[in-house]
Amino acid sequence: MKNIICLTGLLLVLFSCTKENTSILKSPHGTTTPTTQFTKYTIRQGQNYCDGNNFVPTSYSQLNFVAKFDSTAIYSTVNPDNQLDINKLYGFADNNSTHQQFSARFGWRWSDNALRLFGYVYNNGIRDSKELGIVKIGAENNCSIKVNPKSYVFSLNGIIDSLPRTSTTAKATGYKLYPYFGGDETAPHTIYIWIKEL
């Protein structure tokens, strides 16, 4: 009898159904979107860098990706002046150099009750940025950075703008840049960002 119970238990374990544990984003319209095709990046409370911030060499003529935020993108900084700091979303270093010398990426921040995305670049160590638009919590945002000889062309959901590029390489040659919070402060709570590179 004991053997039959053990065998039954073993069969139940081997042949029972399993359910994939996927993260779900809730949109403002109440619909849910499974995020199994996206990589979930976590910036933990008190940290600047996200989990999985690995060194990955890159060479881009154009970077295309989709980004989604949930309600953890809503935050208040300790110092109100830091609310206008631009957090980093995704992009690349350029010119075979460090990202604080040459790079292009999307930035983001929560300010004036809105989630704002930016073009954010370094050229010869000089930082420049430009607001590209406001996006909704839970929405999929189509993002791209095209590398031209004299400019980076940013596209956010079909809206196009550019920032200067002074790198001398034909392609943006460097390494991948991942989600980062700050500035001057660390993440006030754990923040989740979903990115799917195309």
GILINHU-V444172 format. One record per residue. N is the residue number from 1. OMEGA is omega in whole degrees, 0 to 359 (* if undefined). D_LAST is the distance of its C-alpha to the last C-alpha in Angstrom with 2 decimals. Layout:
n->N omega->OMEGA d_last->D_LAST
n->N omega->OMEGA d_last->D_LAST
This chain:
n->1 omega->180 d_last->56.32
n->2 omega->179 d_last->54.40
n->3 omega->179 d_last->52.60
n->4 omega->179 d_last->51.65
n->5 omega->179 d_last->50.15
n->6 omega->179 d_last->48.14
n->7 omega->178 d_last->46.97
n->8 omega->179 d_last->46.00
n->9 omega->179 d_last->44.02
n->10 omega->179 d_last->42.22
n->11 omega->178 d_last->41.37
n->12 omega->179 d_last->40.02
n->13 omega->184 d_last->37.71
n->14 omega->188 d_last->36.54
n->15 omega->179 d_last->36.04
n->16 omega->180 d_last->35.15
n->17 omega->174 d_last->31.86
n->18 omega->180 d_last->29.18
n->19 omega->180 d_last->26.82
n->20 omega->179 d_last->23.37
n->21 omega->181 d_last->23.35
n->22 omega->176 d_last->20.20
n->23 omega->181 d_last->19.78
n->24 omega->173 d_last->20.26
n->25 omega->176 d_last->19.65
n->26 omega->181 d_last->22.39
n->27 omega->178 d_last->21.83
n->28 omega->182 d_last->24.74
n->29 omega->176 d_last->25.66
n->30 omega->178 d_last->26.34
n->31 omega->179 d_last->23.61
n->32 omega->182 d_last->21.63
n->33 omega->175 d_last->18.01
n->34 omega->185 d_last->17.29
n->35 omega->182 d_last->14.54
n->36 omega->180 d_last->14.35
n->37 omega->183 d_last->10.59
n->38 omega->168 d_last->10.31
n->39 omega->180 d_last->11.86
n->40 omega->178 d_last->15.08
n->41 omega->182 d_last->16.45
n->42 omega->170 d_last->20.22
n->43 omega->187 d_last->22.39
n->44 omega->178 d_last->25.85
n->45 omega->180 d_last->28.90
n->46 omega->181 d_last->30.63
n->47 omega->171 d_last->27.69
n->48 omega->185 d_last->25.49
n->49 omega->175 d_last->22.78
n->50 omega->171 d_last->20.43
n->51 omega->176 d_last->20.81
n->52 omega->182 d_last->18.74
n->53 omega->186 d_last->18.81
n->54 omega->176 d_last->18.74
n->55 omega->179 d_last->19.12
n->56 omega->177 d_last->16.16
n->57 omega->182 d_last->16.86
n->58 omega->171 d_last->14.31
n->59 omega->187 d_last->14.67
n->60 omega->161 d_last->12.41
n->61 omega->174 d_last->13.34
n->62 omega->176 d_last->10.38
n->63 omega->178 d_last->7.91
n->64 omega->178 d_last->5.36
n->65 omega->175 d_last->5.13
n->66 omega->181 d_last->7.46
n->67 omega->176 d_last->10.78
n->68 omega->176 d_last->13.94
n->69 omega->170 d_last->17.44
n->70 omega->186 d_last->20.54
n->71 omega->177 d_last->24.16
n->72 omega->176 d_last->24.22
n->73 omega->177 d_last->22.77
n->74 omega->184 d_last->26.29
n->75 omega->171 d_last->28.60
n->76 omega->178 d_last->31.75
n->77 omega->178 d_last->32.51
n->78 omega->176 d_last->35.93
n->79 omega->183 d_last->36.76
n->80 omega->179 d_last->36.11
n->81 omega->181 d_last->35.47
n->82 omega->179 d_last->32.32
n->83 omega->181 d_last->30.75
n->84 omega->174 d_last->29.63
n->85 omega->180 d_last->27.86
n->86 omega->173 d_last->24.13
n->87 omega->183 d_last->22.07
n->88 omega->182 d_last->18.90
n->89 omega->187 d_last->15.42
n->90 omega->178 d_last->12.80
n->91 omega->187 d_last->12.90
n->92 omega->167 d_last->14.75
n->93 omega->186 d_last->18.34
n->94 omega->171 d_last->19.56
n->95 omega->182 d_last->22.63
n->96 omega->184 d_last->23.05
n->97 omega->177 d_last->24.46
n->98 omega->185 d_last->24.24
n->99 omega->177 d_last->22.02
n->100 omega->170 d_last->25.24
n->101 omega->180 d_last->26.17
n->102 omega->178 d_last->23.05
n->103 omega->174 d_last->19.63
n->104 omega->177 d_last->17.22
n->105 omega->171 d_last->15.41
n->106 omega->173 d_last->15.37
n->107 omega->180 d_last->18.47
n->108 omega->172 d_last->19.89
n->109 omega->172 d_last->23.34
n->110 omega->178 d_last->25.55
n->111 omega->182 d_last->28.49
n->112 omega->177 d_last->30.91
n->113 omega->180 d_last->29.69
n->114 omega->175 d_last->26.15
n->115 omega->187 d_last->22.68
n->116 omega->176 d_last->21.87
n->117 omega->187 d_last->18.81
n->118 omega->159 d_last->19.57
n->119 omega->188 d_last->18.64
n->120 omega->185 d_last->20.20
n->121 omega->167 d_last->21.20
n->122 omega->173 d_last->23.87
n->123 omega->182 d_last->25.80
n->124 omega->177 d_last->28.73
n->125 omega->180 d_last->28.79
n->126 omega->184 d_last->29.06
n->127 omega->176 d_last->26.73
n->128 omega->179 d_last->25.73
n->129 omega->180 d_last->23.81
n->130 omega->177 d_last->23.50
n->131 omega->181 d_last->22.87
n->132 omega->179 d_last->20.13
n->133 omega->177 d_last->20.94
n->134 omega->179 d_last->21.80
n->135 omega->182 d_last->19.48
n->136 omega->173 d_last->20.72
n->137 omega->178 d_last->20.83
n->138 omega->182 d_last->18.78
n->139 omega->172 d_last->16.70
n->140 omega->182 d_last->12.95
n->141 omega->179 d_last->12.24
n->142 omega->185 d_last->9.71
n->143 omega->172 d_last->9.76
n->144 omega->173 d_last->9.53
n->145 omega->177 d_last->12.01
n->146 omega->183 d_last->13.39
n->147 omega->174 d_last->15.97
n->148 omega->180 d_last->19.30
n->149 omega->185 d_last->22.58
n->150 omega->184 d_last->24.12
n->151 omega->167 d_last->21.46
n->152 omega->180 d_last->18.09
n->153 omega->181 d_last->16.86
n->154 omega->174 d_last->15.26
n->155 omega->177 d_last->13.93
n->156 omega->180 d_last->14.24
n->157 omega->176 d_last->14.21
n->158 omega->176 d_last->15.50
n->159 omega->188 d_last->18.05
n->160 omega->175 d_last->18.10
n->161 omega->183 d_last->20.13
n->162 omega->173 d_last->20.58
n->163 omega->184 d_last->22.17
n->164 omega->173 d_last->24.06
n->165 omega->178 d_last->22.95
n->166 omega->177 d_last->25.81
n->167 omega->183 d_last->24.08
n->168 omega->180 d_last->25.50
n->169 omega->181 d_last->22.81
n->170 omega->174 d_last->21.16
n->171 omega->175 d_last->17.67
n->172 omega->184 d_last->16.87
n->173 omega->182 d_last->18.18
n->174 omega->181 d_last->18.54
n->175 omega->184 d_last->16.84
n->176 omega->177 d_last->14.22
n->177 omega->189 d_last->15.59
n->178 omega->177 d_last->15.28
n->179 omega->184 d_last->16.88
n->180 omega->177 d_last->20.57
n->181 omega->178 d_last->23.49
n->182 omega->350 d_last->26.21
n->183 omega->187 d_last->28.13
n->184 omega->183 d_last->31.58
n->185 omega->174 d_last->31.16
n->186 omega->182 d_last->29.35
n->187 omega->181 d_last->27.60
n->188 omega->174 d_last->30.43
n->189 omega->180 d_last->28.97
n->190 omega->184 d_last->26.04
n->191 omega->179 d_last->22.75
n->192 omega->176 d_last->19.63
n->193 omega->179 d_last->16.12
n->194 omega->180 d_last->13.06
n->195 omega->174 d_last->9.56
n->196 omega->178 d_last->6.30
n->197 omega->185 d_last->3.81
n->198 omega->* d_last->0.00
